[in-house]
Amino acid sequence: MSGPAQTALVTGATSGIGKAITFALAGAGYQVIALGRSATTLEKMQATAGVQPLALDLTDREALATALEGEEIDVLVNNAGVIPPVTGFDQMDQSDIDTTLEVNLSAALATTRLILPGMMARRRGHVFFTGSTAGQAPFPNMAVYGASKAAISSFAAALRCDIAGSGVRVTEIVAGRVETNLYEKVLTDRARADMYAAFDAVQPDDVAKMLLSVLQMPAHVDVTRFDILPTAQFVGGGGFAQKED
């Protein structure tokens, strides 16, 4: 990246895909505002050159607006997300439904609405959304999570129509099974181990490398969506081939 350092904002930056993207962007010369709720983790991340921690709850719209006032964001990575308990919809608590939609969908839209006008005024910028194969095909016991990611996919496509000709690019990241701690609170250690034992999962660094590749495309090229899946995963039905020894 030539010229003055650009600024990126990464939400959900304290673990998994968000953490990998934060470090990858910082390594590529970006000044990265790493947004997350864990002040302790963010403090440790600050030791990496180019990482500026921002500890707050993304759903606190007023605090977010205040914290970002005056910032010129060149790259926005809407990555923060939660997964509700993996169970049938009829057994879900309403609070889990509300939290999933608030974090995965509403917060991403609100953050984009906050940052997008500045990008459009400067006629440059790139907005990323972390989607999921669960938003592209049905998976059992993941109806609400899938709905939130399907909505993100639809929004990203429609947003691209709204801002066509503005110079701002929009990319949806459609991730398959990635080995992160996303399932830590909703699956047992044994269940998570079994989930990853049968195949080689995508790693967070793999997603980060793809994001950097997209950013390096010339300004007249918009990679509107990229799917990144384990080689063994076939999306239809959410199935996986068994890993051979």
N, C-alpha and C positions, 0 to 999 in steps of 0.2 A: 504494500500500500504506500503510494507516494503522497507528498504534500503533508499538511498538518494532520495530526492524529485525529481521527474521527471518534465520535462517542457512541457507544452502544449501551442499551439498557436490556438486561436479561432478568426476567422474573423467574422465581423458583430456582434461584442460582446456587442454593446451598447443598444440593445433592444431585446425583444422577446426571441426566442429560443437561440440565441447566448449569451444573458445576463444570462439566466438560466443555460446554460452549463458552462459558465465561473465561476459562483458562486458554482455550483455543483463540478466542478473539484478542485477549490480552497479549498472547504470544505473537499474534499477527500485527500488533502495533496499535490496536484500538484502546481507548480509555473506556473501561467497562464499569458501568454502574451495576453492581451485583445486588439484586433485591431479593430479600428473603426474610423469614421470621426469626431465624436463629442467629442472634447477635454473636454468640460464641463462635459459631462456624464462620461467620462473615469476618470476624476479627482475625482468624487464622488465615483466611483467604487473602486478606489485605497484604500479607507478606509478599504476595506475587505482584510484581511491578505492573501497573496499569489497572489494578482492580480497586475500585472505590466501593466500599460496603454501604448498603442502605437497608437498615433493619426496620421493617414495618410490615404490618398486615396489609396485603394488597387490596383487601376489600374495604379498607379505610380510605375512601376516595378523597376526602379532604386532606388527610395527611400526605397522601401520594402527590396530590396537586401542589401542595406547599413544598414538599421535598424536591420536586422537579422544576419548580419555577425558575425560569431563566436558562434552563439547560437546553442545548440544541442537540437533539438525539438524531443520529444518522441511521442507526440500526436498532430496531425494536424486536426483541425475541420474546413473544408471549408464550412462555413455557410453563408457568406455574400451573399445577394441576393436582387433583386428588382422585383417589379411587374409592368408592364406597364399599361396604362389605359385599363380597361376592356371593350373592344370594338371589332368589327369585324376587321379582318386583313386589309381589303380594306380601312378602315378609320384611320389606324395607321400612325403616323408620322415616317419617317425614323429614326429620332434621337432617338425615343423611342425603336425602333427595335435594333438599334446599342447599346444603353446603356444596354438593357436587355441581349443581347448576350455577351457583354464585361464583365459585372459584374457577371452574373450567370454562365457563361461558361469559357470565356478566362482567367479571373482573377483566377478562381479556378485551372485551368490547370497550369497557370504560377506559382502560389504559391506552388502547389504540386511539380512542376519541380525544384523549388528552395530548397525545404526541403527534398525530397525523396532521393537524393544521400547520404546524411548524415545518414539517417535511414538505407539504404542498407549497407553502410560501417560498421555500428555498428551491423547489422543483427538483428535489432529490431525496432519497431515503429508501429504506428497505424494511418492510414489516414481515416478520415470520410468525407463524402460528404452529405450535406443536399439536398435531392431530394424532390419529391412531387408526389402525386397521379396524378397531372396534367401531369406528364411525363410518366405515365403508361396507361392512358385512356384519350380520348378526352373530353374536357370541352368547352362549347361554349364561344366565345369571349376571349379565352386565348391561341390562337394558338402559338404565339411567346414564351410566358412564358412556355407553355407545351413543345415546341421544345427545349428550353434551358435545361429543366429538364430531358427530354428524352435523350439528349446528355450526360448529367452528368451520367445518369444511364448506358448508353452504355460505357462511358469512364471508370467508376469505375469497370465494369465487365472485360473490356479488360486489364486495368491496373493490375488487379489481376492475369491475365494470364501472363503478361509480367514479373512480379516480383515473380512468384511462386518459392518457395524454398529459398527466401531471408530472411525469418523471419519477414517480414513486412506485417501487416494485412491491409485489405481494407474493409470498411463497408459503405454501402449507407443507409441513413436514408430516408425512404419514408413516408413523413408526409401527413396526410389528413388535414382536416380543423382544424387548430390550432388558438386559440384566441390570436392574436398578433396585432400589429399596422401596419402590412404589407400593409393592404388595406387603410391606413389612407389617403394617397394622391390621391387615385384613386376612392374611394367611399365616399358618403356623410355619415355623422354621422348616419342618419336615416337608410340608406342602410346597414351600418355595424351592427347596432343594430338589424335590421330585420334578417340579415344573421345568427346571433348567437342565436336568440330568439327561433327557432324551435327545437333546439337540444343542447345537452351538448357537447361543443367542447373540444378537447384535449388542455391541458394547457402546456405552455413552460416547466414547471417543470417536467411534465410527460415525455417529450422527454429527458430531462437531466438525469432523473433517469434511463431510458433505456440505454442511452449511457454509464453511469457508470457500469451498469450490463454487457454490452458487454466488456468493458475494463477489468472487473474482471474475464472473462473467461480465462482458462489456455492458455499458449502461443501456444499450438498445435491446438487450436480451433479458427477458423475465422468465425464470424457471418457476412456473406457476405452482408446481407441486412436485415433490419427489417422495417416492415410496422406498423405505429402507427396511428390509425384512431379513430374518435369518434365511439362508439358502434353503433350509428344510421346511419353511413355512409356506403353505398355500392358503391364501386368504379365504376363499370360498369355504364356508363351514368352520373356519378357524382351525383347520387341522395342521398337523405336523408329521413329516416323515420321521421315522426313527433314525437316530444317529448310528452309523455303522462303526464297529470297533476296528 
